[in-house]
C-alpha cells in the first residue's frame, strides 16, 4: 500500500481544507473513488460544503457517509463509520488512523505546519512503516497547487 504525506508550510486551516478539495478533485478526475475520513461531523460537513464552493467550474459528486443515493457517488466523507464499497483512495483528515485503512490501495495524510500536527504525523509515519507501506513525502508550498 502507498501512503503519501502532504506537508504544508502553514498552520492555516483554510489551506489544509483547500488542499483536500484539490486532491479530491484530482483523484476524481482520474476516475478514482475517494473516501475522506474526518475527526467529527462538523469537519465532514465543512468539507462537504467546501466541495460545492471551492471552485466555480468544478463539480465533484459527493455526499456524507450514510446520506444520498445508492450506489453512493465516487466521493464520500465520513467520520465515525467504515464506508461500504470504497477501497481505492483514503484521505485521512483525522488525528487517528482508521482501523479499516488496510483495505485501501492508497492513503493520503495532510499535515499542517503546527507542532501538534507534526507529532501526530510522525506517529502515523512510524505506524505505516511498521505495516510495510510505501511511504512518500510531498512538501507543499502555500499555493497548494
N, C-alpha and C positions, 0 to 999 in steps of 0.2 A: 504494500500500500504506500502511496505517495502522500506526504504531508508537507504543505507549504506554509511557511510563516511569513506574513507580510508585516514588516517593521515600519511603523510610522515615525516621523520626526517630530510629531506634535502630540499633545495630550488633548487637543480639541475634539470633543465628541462628534461634532458635525463631520469632521474629516473622516473619522472612523466609519460612520454610517454611510457617507457618500462613497467611500471605497467599497463597502459591502455592496451597495447598489451597482457600482460599475463592474465588480467581479460577477455578480449575479447576471447582469446584462450580457457580459462577455460569454459566460458559460451557456446561458440560454440561447444566444445567437449561434453558438456552435453545436446546438442540439442536445445539450446535457440536461439532466434532471437534477435539481438542486434542492437540498433541504437545509434551511438555516436554523440553527439551534441557539436560542436566546436564553438569558438568565431568568426572565419572568415575562408575564403577559404584557406589561407596559412596553418593554423593549420590542416584543413581537409586533404589537400594534403600531409602534413608532415606525418600524421598518416597513410594515405593510402599507402605511400611509405614504412614506417616503418613496416607495417604488412607483407610486402613481404620479408623483410630482417632481422627482429629482431631475428629469429631463423632459422638455416639451415634446420631443419627437420619438420618445421611447415608449413601447408598450411591452410589459413583461407579464404574461398571465401567471397569476399567483393567488394564493389565499393562505389564511391561517389554518393550521392543522385542525381538522375536525369541522371546518366550515366549508361551504361551497359545494361544487358539483362532484359527482363520481363519474368516471375516474377523476382524480384531482389534476389540476394544472401542473405544468412541469416545474414550478417553483412553489415550495411550501415553507411556511415559517411556523416554528413551534417553540415550546419552552419547557414542557414537563412530560411529554409523551414521545414514544418511539413512532416514527412515521411508517405507514404501510406502503410498500411498493417503491420505496426510494433506496437506491444503493449506489448511485453514481457519485455525486459530489456532496459533501457535508461542509458547510461553512459554520464553524464553531465560534459564536459570539459570546459564549458563556465563560464563566470563570472555572467551570469544571468540564472535564471531558465526558461526554455522554457514554454510557456503557455499551451502546449499540454502534459505536464508531467503526468497529472492525468490519461491518458489512459493507462499508462504502469503499469505492475504488480510490477516492482521493479526499483528503481533508484539508481545509484551509483555515488557518488561525490568523486573526487580525490582532496586532499588538500595538496599542498606543505607547507613547514615549514615557508614561508615568512609571515610577519605580515599582509601584504595586503591580502594574500590568506586566512589567518585565520579569518580576519574580514568578508570577503565575505562568508566564510563557516559558521560562526556564524549566519549571516543573513539568509542564506539558512536553517540552522538547525531550527531557530525560525519559519520560514515560513512553513516548512514541518510539524513541531509540531502543528502549528495552523490549518493545514489541516487534522490533526488526523493521520498522518503517523506513522508507527512503525519505530523508529529510532535505528540504530545500529552503533557503532563506532569501527573501526579496527585500531589499532596502528601498522604501518608497519615499519619494520626495513629497513635499507639502502639496504639490499639484495633484497627486494620486492619479496619474494618467492611466 
